[in-house]
Amino acid sequence: MQDTSSPPRFRSSSRTLSIAAAVSLVIAAIAVAPPAQAASATVHGTLTGIKADNTTEVIAGAAIELRDATTNYSVGTAWTDSNGEFTITASDAGGATWGSLSDQFSVFYNYCLYNEPSCSDYPQEWLGGAYSVQDAETFTLTDGASVEKNHSIRIGATVKGSVTLADGTAATGGYVSAKLARPGGGSAHVNPANPIAADGTFEIRGVPSGVNGSLDFYREWDDDDERCYTTPEADLGVLTPGQTVTGADLVEEYNPSIIATVLDPDGGPVDFLGAVPYTNSGNGEFEAPQAGPFGTDEQGKFKHCAVVGTEMKLKFFDDLGANFGMSVDRTTPMVTTWVGTDGARGTTEQNAPVIEVDSTDVIDLGTIEVAPANTGEPLDPVVTITPGTVSITGKARVGNTLTVKSTGWKPRATQLSYQWNRAGKPISGATKMNYRLTPADAKKTITVTVTGRATNATAVSRTASGVKAKLGIIKPKKLTLKGKPRVGKTLKVKTKSWTSGTRLTYRWSHRVKGKWKAVKRGKKAAYKVKASNRGKKLRVTVRGTKPGYKSVTKVLVTKKAR
């Protein structure tokens, strides 16, 4: 059940059209929960903070969200009271948006609202201390259950700096975000991105400590700006709790851009006209992009961000706005046109002019006039996509990476997109050729759907045969025992880090009449030898556990205690 007193809890940089290769930074996408059903459960707990001096305090007024761990949809929201306590009710949605109580859930603590990007000196964290839903601990709920999920967050660092262009002027209209290294590789953005000030400066509070971090800057797309820009990054290293970092400066460079204005014979703008920028990166073949759609905006303006050292062929085609899901006033499509610099034109890929991208300058193609197809010029023929083969490679085990292999699609210019699925449901954010199996995948069937798209063609999808994800393997490190088994002395288990995220538990016992018997207060890594242990061998059993992984047990045995 969604707490309706909460504002919409997402941030996304939206554009009228995705007509550039700039990557949108999506901080969160939260769906409104469906109406309450009969079955329900509650999740409650207390949120505390660990200050820089290691003392604790309650965190009051913090937003806590219960999320469906598969889709990342919000199931319910609560705010901690003056004691740091919260209660969230989850009502079974059945087959609706986020699923049912049998789904996997996780808790998102200290969630900052989209309009308060640095709302606290404490970081946002998922259950288990993760910074990404893909790494979070998960759990299931049953009807009538009341589950306690307490959590502590260590105070973060504050990072201050500025973003400038290469000429030293302040950058404008963008966001700085902190990224952290994920346990299994890759990175995750933490806390909503902070908008920079008019002078290019920024301050981010609540940046997590104890893990490698970096900053990046994302500029808002501006159709009126002819330029394209790089995405600058700066390494933060490992920060300490309560630390303040200054001088974290980012410098934004230019990328080449191709611009044009498309008009009809009467001089009016041709809006939502599709475009395909084919690129030759040096192998002699012009390939269609794996992103899109591209095209003109409401004013008929076109901008595309390119790469220095490439060649391009640019085609404009008209499907009356269908490529963008938009409607247009014209009823007759415009003729397909290939365009180049200095007014060069073509009618096919073979005779299309080549655009040389040899610097970061703006390549202005000027005004391009296109005519309606009823002038007698031919339209591109309808294309039929012939799907290729789709299969999954890699060992299906939590922690491993699976790769989709798809070949034989026709025509050659078919653009492929990917969606990985868990138990028949799409996995949020899993839209690349590679997918790293997470604890949520354990013992579930994983499939991938490949969709082929081409100009003037109906999209075609194929799903690979599923693979069942096995439990991951914890890689233990060698154990050593420090100390001597003498009464009054302390024995301590020493080991290097096991597989990231592994929880170690300890159980000490001594041998009595040929059997091992657990000793009192023997559940820590260190054990002080007691008089009752004299003349007996001591044993410590170390067990490593991690959600989605097989547990591992290691044993050390001492000589008889003296």
CORCORKA-V298387 format. One record per run of one state. SS is the DSSP state (h for helix, s for strand, l for the rest). FROM is the first residue (numbers start at 1). TO is the last residue. If there is no record, write none. Layout:
{{SS	FROM	TO} {SS	FROM	TO}}
//
This chain:
{{l	1	10} {s	11	12} {l	13	25} {s	26	28} {l	29	39} {s	40	50} {l	51	55} {s	56	58} {l	59	62} {s	63	68} {l	69	73} {s	74	79} {l	80	84} {s	85	91} {l	92	104} {s	105	111} {l	112	121} {s	122	122} {l	123	124} {s	125	126} {l	127	129} {s	130	130} {l	131	132} {h	133	135} {l	136	138} {s	139	139} {l	140	145} {s	146	148} {l	149	150} {s	151	155} {l	156	156} {s	157	165} {l	166	169} {s	170	170} {l	171	173} {s	174	181} {l	182	186} {s	187	195} {l	196	200} {s	201	207} {l	208	211} {s	212	219} {l	220	227} {s	228	229} {l	230	232} {s	233	238} {l	239	243} {s	244	245} {l	246	249} {s	250	252} {l	253	253} {s	254	255} {l	256	256} {s	257	263} {l	264	268} {s	269	269} {l	270	273} {s	274	280} {l	281	286} {s	287	287} {l	288	293} {s	294	295} {l	296	300} {s	301	305} {l	306	309} {s	310	317} {l	318	321} {h	322	324} {l	325	333} {s	334	334} {l	335	336} {s	337	339} {l	340	340} {h	341	343} {l	344	344} {s	345	346} {l	347	354} {s	355	357} {l	358	361} {s	362	369} {l	370	371} {s	372	372} {h	373	375} {l	376	382} {s	383	383} {l	384	385} {s	386	386} {l	387	388} {s	389	393} {l	394	396} {s	397	397} {l	398	400} {s	401	407} {l	408	409} {s	410	410} {l	411	414} {s	415	422} {l	423	424} {s	425	426} {l	427	433} {s	434	436} {l	437	438} {h	439	441} {l	442	444} {s	445	453} {l	454	456} {s	457	457} {l	458	459} {s	460	463} {l	464	466} {s	467	468} {l	469	469} {s	470	470} {l	471	471} {s	472	473} {l	474	478} {s	479	482} {l	483	489} {s	490	495} {l	496	502} {s	503	512} {l	513	514} {s	515	518} {l	519	525} {s	526	528} {l	529	530} {h	531	533} {s	534	534} {l	535	536} {s	537	545} {l	546	548} {s	549	550} {l	551	551} {s	552	561} {l	562	562}}
//
